[in-house]
């Protein structure tokens, strides 16, 4: 069953001059994680805002749990949680106060709001800092609190819009662990990110967005296969470079590449090619400094699909006006 469906979404800004979404369609299977991958300006946040009822599309249809987000936004809001790029908390209040306030805003009642706040503070390892003002929290603590606030109503569907932006590696890892725990609990999750490693780590499937369109979709492994096979990489001493190049050229039918002392080339036989290289190097009495069989990364996938790296800041494309049309 599809928990989230978006069909042919179009959204423009500046009186139609800038197209943020250009016939975008995607869906999320119940109980799974869809990673929406793309650079800044690709349309990720606009997609989330439409699905979370914060923005109406110019055209297209979107449903969450079978409910039309444009026609019945109140019903959709009862079922979803949303955590954005920036912590939606009041810095002057304590963590506990913030969560209780969110509970009251969701009409849980005072007693239920307090109980839920205590549960979430414990779940996100924030009990010790619960009575401290938010302005004293670290970036990772603020993100955990923001995510906790999005779970006040125990949502069936959760939208996380670049939840780890700005976090250090340790904070990002902590957030990943929290997200993985939520997924184990059965939450359906749509996660937007520009971190390729994050999509690889968390998502069951990945939709790659560029210029407001889904340009590819599949599992991490399937997308990597689109780029090509594995590469054999061997690093040797300078004196062994020429002989190693000859060995690699016999194993690979494609052109080899040499970068300083590392010789690499695509191979189609995987581990068989690796073993063949090891035997040939041993026969030639060459002792490699490093040897590996490397699969394409999601960085390679994005570059191959879009022509630019994922960190590039891409601005939504101006809509091309037809000649003779209105300006």
C-alpha positions as CSV (number, residue, x, y, z in Angstrom):
1,X,0.0,0.0,0.0
2,X,1.3,3.5,-0.9
3,X,1.3,5.8,2.1
4,X,2.4,8.8,0.1
5,X,1.6,9.6,-3.6
6,X,2.5,12.6,-5.6
7,X,1.4,12.8,-9.2
8,X,2.5,15.4,-11.8
9,X,3.2,18.2,-9.3
10,X,4.1,21.6,-10.7
11,X,5.0,24.6,-8.6
12,X,6.3,27.9,-9.9
13,X,7.3,31.2,-8.2
14,X,7.8,34.8,-9.2
15,X,4.6,34.9,-11.2
16,X,5.5,31.7,-13.0
17,X,9.1,32.7,-13.9
18,X,10.8,30.2,-11.7
19,X,9.7,26.5,-11.8
20,X,10.5,24.7,-8.5
21,X,8.7,21.5,-9.5
22,X,8.3,20.4,-13.0
23,X,5.8,17.4,-13.4
24,X,7.3,15.6,-10.3
25,X,5.8,12.2,-9.4
26,X,6.8,9.9,-6.6
27,X,5.4,7.5,-4.0
28,X,6.3,5.9,-0.7
29,X,5.4,2.3,0.2
30,X,3.9,2.0,3.7
31,X,6.5,1.2,6.4
32,X,9.5,2.1,4.2
33,X,12.0,5.0,3.8
34,X,12.2,6.9,0.5
35,X,15.3,9.1,0.3
36,X,14.8,12.1,-1.9
37,X,18.2,13.1,-3.0
38,X,19.2,16.3,-4.7
39,X,21.2,19.5,-4.4
40,X,20.0,22.9,-3.0
41,X,17.3,24.3,-5.3
42,X,16.4,20.9,-6.8
43,X,12.8,21.0,-5.4
44,X,13.1,18.8,-2.3
45,X,11.8,21.2,0.3
46,X,9.0,22.4,-2.1
47,X,7.9,18.7,-2.4
48,X,7.8,18.2,1.4
49,X,5.9,21.5,2.0
50,X,3.2,20.4,-0.5
51,X,2.9,16.9,1.0
52,X,2.8,18.4,4.5
53,X,-0.1,20.7,3.5
54,X,2.0,23.9,3.9
55,X,2.0,24.8,0.3
56,X,-0.5,24.2,-2.6
57,X,0.8,23.0,-6.0
58,X,-0.1,24.9,-9.1
59,X,-1.2,21.6,-10.6
60,X,-1.0,17.9,-9.8
61,X,-2.4,15.7,-7.0
62,X,-0.8,14.6,-3.7
63,X,-2.3,12.2,-1.1
64,X,-1.1,11.0,2.3
65,X,-2.7,7.8,3.6
66,X,-5.2,8.1,0.8
67,X,-6.3,11.6,1.8
68,X,-5.9,14.5,-0.7
69,X,-3.6,17.1,0.9
70,X,-5.2,20.0,-0.9
71,X,-8.8,19.1,-0.2
72,X,-8.5,17.8,3.4
73,X,-5.3,19.3,4.9
74,X,-6.7,19.1,8.5
75,X,-7.2,15.4,8.2
76,X,-3.7,14.9,6.8
77,X,-2.1,17.0,9.6
78,X,-3.6,14.5,12.1
79,X,-1.5,11.7,10.5
80,X,1.9,13.3,9.8
81,X,4.9,14.6,11.5
82,X,7.3,17.2,10.0
83,X,10.8,18.1,10.9
84,X,12.5,20.7,8.8
85,X,16.1,22.0,8.1
86,X,15.9,24.4,11.1
87,X,14.8,23.5,14.6
88,X,11.2,24.7,15.1
89,X,11.6,25.4,18.8
90,X,11.4,28.4,21.1
91,X,15.0,29.1,22.3
92,X,13.8,30.9,25.4
93,X,11.9,27.9,26.7
94,X,13.2,24.6,28.1
95,X,13.1,21.4,26.1
96,X,10.3,20.1,28.4
97,X,8.3,23.3,28.0
98,X,8.6,23.1,24.2
99,X,7.3,19.6,24.0
100,X,4.5,20.3,26.4
101,X,3.6,23.4,24.3
102,X,3.5,21.3,21.1
103,X,1.3,18.8,22.8
104,X,-1.2,21.4,23.9
105,X,-1.2,22.9,20.4
106,X,-2.2,19.4,19.1
107,X,-5.0,19.4,21.7
108,X,-3.7,16.5,23.7
109,X,-4.7,18.0,27.0
110,X,-2.4,19.0,29.8
111,X,-1.9,15.6,31.4
112,X,-1.4,13.8,28.1
113,X,1.0,16.5,26.8
114,X,3.2,16.2,29.9
115,X,3.2,12.4,29.7
116,X,4.1,12.5,26.0
117,X,6.9,15.1,26.6
118,X,8.5,12.9,29.2
119,X,8.3,9.9,27.0
120,X,10.0,11.7,24.1
121,X,12.7,13.3,26.2
122,X,13.7,9.9,27.5
123,X,13.5,8.3,24.0
124,X,15.8,11.0,22.5
125,X,18.3,11.0,25.5
126,X,17.3,14.6,26.5
127,X,16.0,13.9,30.0
128,X,19.1,15.4,31.7
129,X,18.8,18.6,29.8
130,X,15.0,18.8,29.8
131,X,14.8,21.8,32.1
132,X,17.6,23.8,30.4
133,X,16.7,26.6,27.9
134,X,17.0,25.6,24.3
135,X,19.6,28.3,23.7
136,X,22.1,26.2,25.7
137,X,21.6,23.1,23.6
138,X,24.1,21.9,21.0
139,X,23.1,21.6,17.4
140,X,22.6,17.8,17.7
141,X,20.4,18.2,20.8
142,X,18.3,20.9,19.0
143,X,17.7,18.5,16.1
144,X,16.7,15.7,18.3
145,X,14.3,17.9,20.1
146,X,12.9,19.1,16.8
147,X,12.4,15.5,15.7
148,X,10.8,14.7,19.1
149,X,8.3,17.6,18.6
150,X,7.3,16.1,15.2
151,X,6.4,12.9,17.0
152,X,4.1,14.4,19.6
153,X,1.0,12.9,17.8
154,X,2.7,9.5,17.0
155,X,2.4,10.1,13.2
156,X,1.9,7.3,10.6
157,X,3.9,9.3,8.1
158,X,7.0,11.4,8.9
159,X,8.6,14.0,6.6
160,X,12.2,14.9,7.4
161,X,13.6,17.7,5.3
162,X,17.4,17.6,5.5
163,X,17.3,16.8,9.2
164,X,21.1,16.6,9.6
165,X,22.1,19.8,7.7
166,X,24.8,21.6,9.7
167,X,25.5,18.8,12.1
168,X,29.0,17.5,12.7
169,X,29.7,13.8,11.9
170,X,29.0,12.7,15.5
171,X,25.6,14.6,15.5
172,X,24.7,13.2,12.1
173,X,25.4,9.6,13.3
174,X,23.3,10.2,16.4
175,X,20.4,11.4,14.3
176,X,20.8,8.4,11.9
177,X,20.4,6.1,14.9
178,X,17.2,7.9,16.0
179,X,15.8,7.7,12.5
180,X,16.6,4.0,12.2
181,X,14.8,3.4,15.5
182,X,11.7,5.2,14.2
183,X,11.6,3.1,11.0
184,X,11.8,-0.1,13.0
185,X,8.7,1.1,14.8
186,X,6.8,1.1,11.5
187,X,6.8,4.8,10.6
188,X,6.6,5.6,6.9
189,X,9.4,8.1,6.1
190,X,10.1,10.5,3.3
191,X,13.6,11.9,3.9
192,X,15.1,14.6,1.8
193,X,18.9,15.0,1.8
194,X,21.8,16.3,-0.1
195,X,24.2,13.9,1.7
196,X,24.8,10.9,-0.5
197,X,26.0,8.8,2.4
198,X,22.8,9.5,4.3
199,X,20.6,8.3,1.5
200,X,22.8,5.2,1.2
201,X,22.6,4.5,4.9
202,X,18.9,5.1,5.6
203,X,16.7,4.7,2.5
204,X,15.0,1.6,1.2
205,X,14.7,3.4,-2.2
206,X,16.1,6.6,-3.5
207,X,14.5,9.2,-5.8
208,X,17.0,11.5,-7.4
209,X,15.6,15.0,-8.1
210,X,17.2,17.6,-10.3
211,X,15.6,20.9,-11.5
212,X,12.2,19.9,-10.1
213,X,12.0,16.4,-11.7
214,X,12.6,12.9,-10.6
215,X,15.4,11.8,-12.9
216,X,16.1,8.3,-11.5
217,X,14.7,6.0,-8.8
218,X,15.7,2.7,-7.3
219,X,17.6,1.1,-4.5
220,X,21.1,2.3,-3.8
221,X,22.6,-0.8,-5.5
222,X,20.4,-0.5,-8.6
223,X,21.4,3.2,-9.0
224,X,25.0,2.4,-8.7
225,X,24.7,-0.3,-11.3
226,X,23.4,2.3,-13.8
227,X,26.8,4.0,-13.6
228,X,28.7,0.9,-14.5
229,X,30.5,-2.0,-13.0
230,X,33.3,-2.1,-10.4
231,X,36.8,-0.7,-10.7
232,X,40.0,-2.5,-9.9
233,X,42.4,-0.1,-8.2
234,X,46.1,-1.0,-7.4
235,X,48.7,1.3,-5.8
236,X,52.3,0.3,-6.2
237,X,55.9,1.7,-5.9
238,X,57.1,3.9,-8.7
239,X,59.3,1.1,-10.1
240,X,56.4,-1.2,-10.5
241,X,53.9,1.1,-12.3
242,X,54.7,0.1,-15.9
243,X,54.5,-3.7,-15.2
244,X,51.3,-3.2,-13.1
245,X,49.7,-1.2,-16.0
246,X,50.4,-4.2,-18.3
247,X,48.8,-6.6,-15.8
248,X,45.7,-4.4,-15.4
249,X,45.3,-4.0,-19.2
250,X,45.2,-7.8,-19.6
251,X,42.4,-8.0,-17.0
252,X,40.3,-5.1,-18.1
253,X,39.0,-4.5,-21.7
254,X,38.5,-0.8,-21.0
255,X,41.1,2.0,-20.9
256,X,43.1,2.1,-17.7
257,X,43.7,5.2,-15.7
258,X,46.9,6.1,-13.7
259,X,46.9,8.7,-11.0
260,X,50.4,9.0,-9.5
261,X,51.0,5.4,-8.3
262,X,47.4,4.1,-8.5
263,X,46.4,2.2,-11.6
264,X,42.6,1.6,-12.0
265,X,40.3,0.3,-14.7
266,X,36.7,-1.0,-14.9
267,X,36.2,-4.8,-14.6
268,X,33.2,-6.9,-15.3
269,X,34.1,-10.0,-13.4
270,X,34.3,-8.5,-9.9
271,X,36.2,-10.7,-7.4
272,X,37.4,-12.9,-10.1
273,X,39.3,-10.0,-11.6
274,X,40.7,-9.1,-8.2
275,X,42.0,-12.7,-7.7
276,X,43.5,-12.7,-11.2
277,X,45.3,-9.4,-10.4
278,X,46.7,-10.8,-7.2
279,X,48.1,-13.9,-8.9
280,X,49.6,-11.9,-11.7
281,X,51.2,-9.4,-9.3
282,X,52.6,-12.3,-7.2
283,X,54.1,-14.0,-10.3
284,X,55.7,-10.6,-11.2
285,X,57.0,-10.3,-7.6
286,X,55.1,-7.0,-7.2
287,X,53.9,-6.3,-3.7
288,X,51.1,-3.7,-4.0
289,X,50.8,-1.0,-1.4
290,X,47.0,-1.2,-1.7
291,X,44.6,-3.2,-3.9
292,X,40.8,-3.0,-3.9
293,X,37.7,-3.7,-5.9
294,X,35.6,-0.5,-5.7
295,X,31.9,-0.1,-6.5
296,X,30.5,3.1,-7.8
297,X,29.4,5.5,-5.0
298,X,26.2,7.5,-4.9
299,X,28.5,10.5,-5.7
300,X,29.3,8.8,-9.0
301,X,25.6,8.1,-9.6
302,X,24.6,11.7,-9.1
303,X,27.4,13.1,-11.2
304,X,26.5,10.6,-14.0
305,X,22.8,11.4,-13.9
306,X,23.0,15.2,-13.5
307,X,26.3,16.3,-14.8
308,X,27.2,18.1,-11.6
309,X,28.1,17.1,-8.0
310,X,25.4,16.9,-5.3
311,X,26.9,19.8,-3.3
312,X,26.4,22.3,-6.1
313,X,23.8,24.9,-5.3
314,X,21.3,24.7,-8.1
315,X,18.8,27.5,-8.6
316,X,15.3,26.6,-9.8
317,X,15.2,27.1,-13.5
318,X,13.4,30.0,-15.1
319,X,10.4,28.9,-17.1
320,X,11.0,29.3,-20.8
321,X,8.4,31.5,-22.3
322,X,7.1,30.9,-25.8
323,X,7.7,33.5,-28.4
324,X,4.7,35.8,-28.8
325,X,3.4,34.8,-25.3
326,X,2.7,37.2,-22.5
327,X,5.6,38.5,-20.5
